[in-house]
Amino acid sequence: MNNKEFIKALAEKADVPAEDMQIVANNFIQLIMDEVSHDNSVYIKGFGAFSLKKKAARKMYNPTTKENVDIPEKYSLAFKHSPLLKEKFNS
């Protein structure tokens, strides 16, 4: 399911115009991105939690060029599902 199909299905389920649902979905995603970028986790009951995860800097070896490469630290978005969501998929 792509974004357009998702918005259409969500709009039908909520009985609102797709254009309005697109605005709501964009604001929802933006709010999650803003909170996580400020190092706050976002927990949605029954679904899971979004948080920022820090990956440490490290050294790697490139076998093609035979050089050591320094990989800087970086951040990535982490998602941890709720027990309820896990139960739903495993039942």
Secondary structure as a PSIPRED ss2 file (coil, helix, strand):
# PSIPRED VFORMAT (PSIPRED V4.0)

   1 M C   1.000  0.000  0.000
   2 N C   1.000  0.000  0.000
   3 N H   0.000  1.000  0.000
   4 K H   0.000  1.000  0.000
   5 E H   0.000  1.000  0.000
   6 F H   0.000  1.000  0.000
   7 I H   0.000  1.000  0.000
   8 K H   0.000  1.000  0.000
   9 A H   0.000  1.000  0.000
  10 L H   0.000  1.000  0.000
  11 A H   0.000  1.000  0.000
  12 E H   0.000  1.000  0.000
  13 K H   0.000  1.000  0.000
  14 A H   0.000  1.000  0.000
  15 D C   1.000  0.000  0.000
  16 V C   1.000  0.000  0.000
  17 P C   1.000  0.000  0.000
  18 A H   0.000  1.000  0.000
  19 E H   0.000  1.000  0.000
  20 D H   0.000  1.000  0.000
  21 M H   0.000  1.000  0.000
  22 Q H   0.000  1.000  0.000
  23 I H   0.000  1.000  0.000
  24 V H   0.000  1.000  0.000
  25 A H   0.000  1.000  0.000
  26 N H   0.000  1.000  0.000
  27 N H   0.000  1.000  0.000
  28 F H   0.000  1.000  0.000
  29 I H   0.000  1.000  0.000
  30 Q H   0.000  1.000  0.000
  31 L H   0.000  1.000  0.000
  32 I H   0.000  1.000  0.000
  33 M H   0.000  1.000  0.000
  34 D H   0.000  1.000  0.000
  35 E H   0.000  1.000  0.000
  36 V H   0.000  1.000  0.000
  37 S H   0.000  1.000  0.000
  38 H C   1.000  0.000  0.000
  39 D C   1.000  0.000  0.000
  40 N C   1.000  0.000  0.000
  41 S C   1.000  0.000  0.000
  42 V E   0.000  0.000  1.000
  43 Y E   0.000  0.000  1.000
  44 I E   0.000  0.000  1.000
  45 K C   1.000  0.000  0.000
  46 G C   1.000  0.000  0.000
  47 F C   1.000  0.000  0.000
  48 G E   0.000  0.000  1.000
  49 A E   0.000  0.000  1.000
  50 F E   0.000  0.000  1.000
  51 S E   0.000  0.000  1.000
  52 L E   0.000  0.000  1.000
  53 K E   0.000  0.000  1.000
  54 K E   0.000  0.000  1.000
  55 K E   0.000  0.000  1.000
  56 A C   1.000  0.000  0.000
  57 A C   1.000  0.000  0.000
  58 R E   0.000  0.000  1.000
  59 K E   0.000  0.000  1.000
  60 M E   0.000  0.000  1.000
  61 Y E   0.000  0.000  1.000
  62 N E   0.000  0.000  1.000
  63 P C   1.000  0.000  0.000
  64 T C   1.000  0.000  0.000
  65 T C   1.000  0.000  0.000
  66 K C   1.000  0.000  0.000
  67 E E   0.000  0.000  1.000
  68 N E   0.000  0.000  1.000
  69 V E   0.000  0.000  1.000
  70 D E   0.000  0.000  1.000
  71 I E   0.000  0.000  1.000
  72 P C   1.000  0.000  0.000
  73 E C   1.000  0.000  0.000
  74 K E   0.000  0.000  1.000
  75 Y E   0.000  0.000  1.000
  76 S E   0.000  0.000  1.000
  77 L E   0.000  0.000  1.000
  78 A E   0.000  0.000  1.000
  79 F E   0.000  0.000  1.000
  80 K E   0.000  0.000  1.000
  81 H E   0.000  0.000  1.000
  82 S C   1.000  0.000  0.000
  83 P H   0.000  1.000  0.000
  84 L H   0.000  1.000  0.000
  85 L H   0.000  1.000  0.000
  86 K H   0.000  1.000  0.000
  87 E H   0.000  1.000  0.000
  88 K H   0.000  1.000  0.000
  89 F H   0.000  1.000  0.000
  90 N C   1.000  0.000  0.000
  91 S C   1.000  0.000  0.000
